[in-house]
Amino acid sequence: MNEIILHPASASTAAPGFDVLFLALVVFSGLVGLVLVAMIVGWSIKYRRGSSADRTGATAHGGGLELKVVGGLFVVAFGLFGWGAWLFVGRDFPPPGAIHIAGTAKQWMWSFEHDNGEKELNTLHIPVNRPVVVDLVSQDVIHSMFVPAFRIKQDAVPGLTTRVWFEATQTGSFDLFCAQYCGTQHSEMRGQIVVMPQADFAKWLSTRPTDQSLVQQGAALFRNLGCSGCHENSATVRAPDLHGVYGRPVALTSPAHETVIADDQYIRDSILQPAKQVAAGYDPVMPSYDGLIAPDDLEKIVAYVKSLSPGGSP
Amino acid sequence: MTLAAPDRSSYWREGAGIRSWLLTTDHKRIAWLYLTSLTAFFFIGGAAATLIRIELVTPQGDLVSDDVYNRLFTIHGIVMVWFFLVPSIPATLGNFLLPLMLGAKDLAFPRLNLASWYVFMFGSCFTLYAIVAGGVDTGWTFYAPLSTVYSNGHVSMAAAGVFIVGFSTIMTGINFIVTTHKLRAPGQTWFRLPIFVWTLYATSVVMVLATPVLAATLLLLVLDRIFGIGVFDPTKGGDPLLFQNLFWFYSHPAVYIMILPGMGVVSEVIPCFARRPLFGYKLVAYSSIGIAVFGFLVWGHHMFVSGQSTYAGVVFSFLSFCVAIPSAIKVFNWAMTLRKGQVSFDTPMLYALGFVGLFAFGGLAGLFLAALGIDVDLHDTYFVIAHFHYIMVGGMVTAYMAGLHFWWPKITGRMYSEWLGKIAAGLMFLGFNLTFFPQFILGWLGMPRRYHTYPPEFQVWNVLSSAGAVVLAFAYAMPLLYLTWALFWGKRAPNNPWEASGLEWQTTSPPPEHNFDVQPVVTGPPYQYGGQAAEETA
């Protein structure tokens, strides 16, 4: 059993404002609730059957008093509405000087691309005290980027680009959840936002480890054979992004409503006999590379595709 | 098969064979057909909930696989919403009591009433098939494009079941509306109607107006899934947010379909056991209509972070605060009814008081979710789960229990054990709060809903919630046993054991097939308790 926690981490510029309004709502609803409980319990006891309490002057309608009480409560409540709306509208106005991240959600992982092309899976490194804007897209179903410690959430919707911004105020590692139910491994679609001191972040971004040679050769073939023309984010033809595919279930439209695990064989089949199994959400437009690709080159591409997933590197 | 006949010449005596029940057009017997079917569905949905809570005792997914878990919460949602909560009070208590309260012999369309039950059962076969064949994994909300393109569950079958059951809802709604307009006894004017009738009327209007939108939405979903027409598919120019708009345009009013009849039940029970007329009767009647109207204008509050426009969000937030006004008026009036009364605490009253507290608590939590900046964090977390279970289970199911216990002597002609009734009511209140209060904290800490596995820091609150579910499951089994026992072997009930006002108490317990031996005539306002009555307007 774990320790009891009562309060989520509060690690962004949005969190304190959120927490104050949350507290105001707790106080308001707590007072209303207390008065109500006092009325029900108090009168139930005082006017229990057979008690000697005075019951003269009872009426069945309260004239204007009731409307005044309810009206007064709602003046306060509409104040709370305005406060909440004000916080909400601020989501549309990221501060100047933000760094931009391209975020992609898909079943069941997050990928993030930095300005310099650096890609990360299920982890996003960001600098502290610097606004970050994430442009979110989804490659399949609706997902939702949720960082409780930052008090931010935004759905990633296929066919739309949505935007969310935040500015971390503490270094450390914070949970990233998918909040919108997205299928089988929804609850595994979790990651980390790693907040670093600004100098460390700049250093981290410039010194990323290099790939293995087999993978590098595969990456070159991936471009030379034209795979990247469709399977990269910048492509004009829609094809599945292969980041993180390896080892995961893939929903199919052909055969309809089935799911396969993307293992080595699936990747080979998809290159040589692409019409055999078609990933859901895509048209069967990929040509067969059977006979056009040498067997060892095929394995290099498979190695490269595997390297795009965590645990898939040789 | 014959059922025990509790009393004299009652509706029980009009034929005892299975055929006389399955072909009956008596609204009281049809209420029984619904009661038994809905009870079965309640326990199917409850079994799924129990498995969910057991799985969530540990952070790992160790009881069932992720696919099975997703099917469990989907079935729980579909069954509880469409096969229990929506029809629950209207089709059972409403069916039984509406003609009695109006002073009528039956509903306006008795055969339509029976047909609605057959349509309900036919639709439920599709959904049950979908469950047995392997389940559905979309969640009860069927969001596209997960449901239309990616899901490998039996989505079309489940959607067909819900689609068909919708027609049964519409039939009941039309029947209630016509009955209330046309079959009131002499002197039974609109402002002499019990609030239960007002709420059934408001509910019926919402059913008739909202359910067709659900039917159209599900039809588009199935066409999209089977034929790929692409209405909701962005790769074909469709719009996934269109699905959400259509779905919530039905499903938010459906929340009021579920809760309004519960408010009606409580408005009958509290005056009876406080021996006071309902406080502010007319305002409560109007607020039922107000809730029904405003309920249609707030659907966008389910979509604040969906990519919907920011300023649409502001408008929907404002309207959501507005819909709280009529609800707050009702809660205030129930409390005021106790003042200067002669309050006693029989089982139905315990449930009714529990309802007021839990409904108010759930409603106040709703203010958090209606406040935009707060919803950004709480949306799709356990805070939302806790909020709507306080309304739907703490509110609606508790009111259903209040109504069953209040009218059980009238329905069966038998009394149940008051002692067991009070224990079950207490256990239900404790078990409910232990189950769902920790979920508010989980939501505040950031645990997303529909999670099969979760980070270990959330475990303590999940264990508490699961422990509460055990108490709650036990508490729900109790009335099933002692009410069934009472039906066969309970002490005979007098015609009006609670000395309640209202036409249904003027006939025998249980009532004869034609309800009243002499046509009743209404001469005064409702809620005649303690030498007073509700205010009346001509």
Interface residues (C-beta under 8 A of the other chain):
Chain A: M1 N2 E3 I4 I5 L6 H7 P8 G17 F18 L21 F22 L25 F28 S29 V32 G33 L36 V37 M39 I40 W43 S44 Y47 R48 R49 G50 A53 R55 G57 A58 A60 H61 G62 E66 V69 V70 L73 F74 A77 F78 L80 F81 W83 G84 A85 W86 L87 F88 V89 G90 R91 D92 Q107 D140 V141 I142 S144 F146 P148 A149 R151 I152 K153 Q154 D155 V157 P158 G159 L160 T162 D175 F177 C178 A179 Q180 Y181 C182 G183 T184 Q185 H186 S187 E188 R190 R238 A251 T253 H257 E258 T259 A280 G281 Y282 D283
Chain B: G61 D66 D67 N70 D137 G139 T141 Y143 P145 L146 V149 Y150 S151 N152 P234 T235 D239 P240 L241 A274 R275 R276 P277 L278 F279 G280 Y281 K282 L283 F304 V305 S306 G307 T310 G313 V314 S317 F318 F321 A324 I325 A328 I329 V331 F332 N333 A335 M336 L338 R339 K340 G341 Q342 V343 S344 F345 L353 V356 G357 A360 F361 L364 A365 L367 F368 A370 A371 L372 G373 I374 D375 V376 D377 H379 D380 T381 I441 W444 L445 G446 P448 R449 R450 Y451 H452 T453 Y454 P455 P456 E457 Q459 V460 W461 V463 Y527 G530 Q532 A533 A534 E535
